[in-house]
Amino acid sequence: MPALRLTKPALTLKKPELRLKKPAPRLKKSAQRLKKSAPRLKKRALRLKKPALRLNKSAPRVKKPAPRLKKPALRLTKPALRLKKPALRLKKAALRLKKAALRLKKPALRLNKLAPRLKKSALRLKKPALETKEASSETKEASS
């Protein structure tokens, strides 16, 4: 038959040397705190030793350096880019056509292209019977 498992208080009564071994609760708590912080401190020490680890705290392995570019990347001007990437040229042309189509659809947009001064004169030429006050109200509508 297995021996009865004694509870801790009962054990201390039986073996008084155990009572002395027990650390004070305060000491126990500080020990637990140290136990918790130990891995963090260990990691910090490692990071100080190996600066590569400092870069990526999450990964335990050393981060690979970024691949070097064979030649320094030249910042291309827009025309040069268009020569390099013909798709860009087409994109620009498509946008231009789209804008032209919109201008045909909405004549107000055609006027928007002109300077405000020219816009007023254009409106006056379009409808010469209109007075200046009405013309100015028309331009406000056209711009909105």
C-alpha positions in Angstrom: 0.0 0.0 0.0 1.4 3.4 -0.9 2.5 5.7 1.9 0.1 8.5 2.8 1.1 11.7 1.1 1.4 14.3 3.9 0.4 17.8 3.5 3.1 20.4 3.8 2.2 21.7 7.3 2.1 18.1 8.5 5.5 17.5 6.9 7.0 20.4 8.7 5.7 19.1 12.0 7.3 15.7 11.3 10.6 17.1 10.1 11.5 20.4 11.8 14.6 20.9 9.6 12.1 21.4 6.7 10.6 24.3 8.6 14.0 26.1 8.5 14.5 25.4 4.8 11.3 27.2 3.8 12.1 30.7 2.6 10.2 33.7 3.8 7.3 34.6 1.5 9.1 37.9 0.7 12.2 36.1 -0.5 10.1 33.6 -2.4 8.3 36.5 -4.3 11.6 38.2 -5.2 13.0 34.8 -6.4 9.9 34.4 -8.7 10.4 37.9 -10.0 14.0 37.2 -10.8 13.0 33.9 -12.5 10.6 35.8 -14.7 13.1 38.5 -15.7 16.0 36.1 -16.3 15.1 35.2 -19.9 14.6 38.9 -20.8 18.0 39.8 -19.2 19.6 36.9 -21.1 18.3 38.2 -24.4 19.5 41.7 -23.6 23.0 40.4 -22.9 22.9 38.5 -26.2 21.8 41.6 -28.0 24.6 43.7 -26.6 27.0 40.9 -27.6 25.6 40.5 -31.1 24.4 43.8 -32.5 22.7 42.0 -35.4 20.2 40.6 -32.8 19.4 44.1 -31.7 17.8 44.7 -35.1 15.3 41.9 -34.9 14.2 41.2 -31.3 11.6 38.8 -32.4 13.7 36.4 -34.4 16.5 34.5 -32.6 18.5 34.1 -35.8 20.8 36.7 -37.2 19.2 38.9 -39.8 20.6 38.6 -43.3 21.9 41.8 -44.8 19.9 43.3 -47.7 21.1 42.3 -51.1 23.4 44.9 -52.6 22.5 46.6 -55.8 24.9 46.0 -58.7 24.9 49.7 -59.6 23.4 52.7 -57.9 19.8 53.2 -59.0 19.6 56.2 -61.2 16.7 58.5 -60.6 15.2 58.7 -64.0 13.5 61.8 -65.3 9.9 61.4 -66.6 10.8 61.3 -70.3 13.5 58.8 -69.7 11.1 56.7 -67.7 8.6 56.8 -70.5 11.3 55.5 -72.9 12.2 52.8 -70.5 8.6 51.8 -69.8 6.4 52.2 -72.8 3.4 51.2 -70.8 3.8 54.6 -69.0 3.7 56.4 -72.3 0.5 54.6 -73.2 -1.0 55.4 -69.8 -0.3 59.1 -70.3 -1.8 59.0 -73.7 -4.9 57.3 -72.4 -5.3 59.9 -69.7 -5.0 62.7 -72.3 -7.7 61.1 -74.5 -9.9 60.6 -71.5 -9.6 64.2 -70.6 -10.3 65.3 -74.2 -13.4 63.0 -74.3 -14.6 64.6 -71.0 -14.1 68.1 -72.4 -16.3 67.1 -75.4 -19.0 65.7 -73.2 -18.9 68.7 -70.7 -18.2 72.0 -72.5 -17.8 73.6 -69.0 -14.7 71.6 -68.6 -13.4 73.0 -71.9 -13.8 76.5 -70.4 -12.1 75.5 -67.2 -8.9 74.9 -69.1 -8.8 78.6 -69.9 -7.7 81.3 -67.5 -10.7 82.8 -65.6 -10.3 86.1 -67.6 -10.4 84.3 -70.9 -13.3 82.2 -69.6 -15.5 85.3 -69.1 -14.7 86.7 -72.5 -15.4 83.3 -74.1 -18.8 83.2 -72.4 -19.5 86.7 -73.5 -18.6 85.8 -77.1 -20.8 82.7 -76.9 -23.9 84.6 -75.6 -23.4 88.3 -76.4 -26.9 89.2 -75.3 -26.0 88.4 -71.7 -25.1 91.2 -69.3 -21.8 91.1 -67.3 -23.6 90.2 -64.0 -25.2 87.2 -65.6 -21.9 86.2 -67.3 -20.2 86.2 -63.9 -22.9 84.0 -62.5 -22.5 81.6 -65.5 -18.7 81.3 -64.9 -19.4 80.4 -61.2 -21.7 77.6 -62.4 -19.3 76.5 -65.0 -16.4 76.2 -62.6 -18.5 74.1 -60.2 
